[in-house]
Amino acid sequence: MKKGNLIFVGSLIISIVLAGCSPKTTNNNLSKVQQSTDKLTNQNTKVHKSNNKPESDTGNNLAFNLTASTYTNKNIKINYPQITGFSDSNKQNQINNLIKNDILNDYQKDIANLVKYYYKNNAEAEDALTEDVNYYIKLNSTKLLSILYVKNGNIPGSAHPNTSVHSVNIAIESGTILKFKDLININNNFVEKIKNVKSGLWISKPLPGIETTDEINKELRGALASGLSMTQNKDLIDQFNADDYSFYFTKDYFGMTSYIPHALGDYAELEIKYGDIKANIKSENKVWKELINT
């Protein structure tokens, strides 16, 4: 298999399948990234066991209470949040249905991708897939609920488990799901700003169960910076325009995600100050009023 673009694929096809995205490859392979990948692969030998514990961003002021719900099917376990104690019971039900349907639809995309690449039908794919999904509440406010899911998946015969991400961002007032392309003017100016961002860094998430050293973390960041600088603007624009691009909000930062090779951590996050993207937002979207002083 060809080595993939840093932003779009991991080291194996399973990264593409379980992440639910279509790969874009280039002939200009990232040698620095691959060197780091080869070195780190030899060090990453521990086995990860998930504790299935949903996590939250404790820095948020909670606008409403949340409780954990779980969907199980054979070797699938998906934890997702539901809101409680909301003053408008109809709106509460609407939002809870959005949350539940969104993550279950994402699971069905994983199954469909497995059928596309490996299996004859959904039943075979569901029997083969092991998937463990947990969530992080990134922002819980009166205007916005931002959820980031971390998905640990595997199928028989794959070289290693894969970690991927999925997000859902809900505008409370309208009861609708926000998409990245509806919030940001995605163009060369925005892409160049992200490539050269000073207020944040792309941080890879260490593989579960792996203890990383300062030296390894430095290598990871160097590989990420190198890969980002070598990525064509058009490829980044295509990524950001995808309907299922994963991003999130916090009180002070706008979070973006990117898939990277397995040995580098499977995915990376960038948290950038809202003020640094103020010129690139679609200000007509009401969600920004809470986050940026216009």
Secondary structure as GFF3:
##gff-version 3
##sequence-region A 1 294
A	DSSP	alpha_helix	13	19	.	.	.	ID=ss1
A	DSSP	alpha_helix	31	43	.	.	.	ID=ss2
A	DSSP	beta_strand	55	56	.	.	.	ID=ss3
A	DSSP	beta_strand	65	73	.	.	.	ID=ss4
A	DSSP	beta_strand	76	84	.	.	.	ID=ss5
A	DSSP	alpha_helix	89	117	.	.	.	ID=ss6
A	DSSP	alpha_helix	122	128	.	.	.	ID=ss7
A	DSSP	beta_strand	130	140	.	.	.	ID=ss8
A	DSSP	beta_strand	144	154	.	.	.	ID=ss9
A	DSSP	beta_strand	162	171	.	.	.	ID=ss10
A	DSSP	beta_strand	176	177	.	.	.	ID=ss11
A	DSSP	three_ten_helix	180	182	.	.	.	ID=ss12
A	DSSP	alpha_helix	188	195	.	.	.	ID=ss13
A	DSSP	beta_strand	203	204	.	.	.	ID=ss14
A	DSSP	alpha_helix	214	230	.	.	.	ID=ss15
A	DSSP	alpha_helix	233	241	.	.	.	ID=ss16
A	DSSP	beta_strand	247	249	.	.	.	ID=ss17
A	DSSP	beta_strand	253	259	.	.	.	ID=ss18
A	DSSP	three_ten_helix	262	264	.	.	.	ID=ss19
A	DSSP	beta_strand	267	273	.	.	.	ID=ss20
A	DSSP	three_ten_helix	274	280	.	.	.	ID=ss21
A	DSSP	alpha_helix	288	291	.	.	.	ID=ss22
###
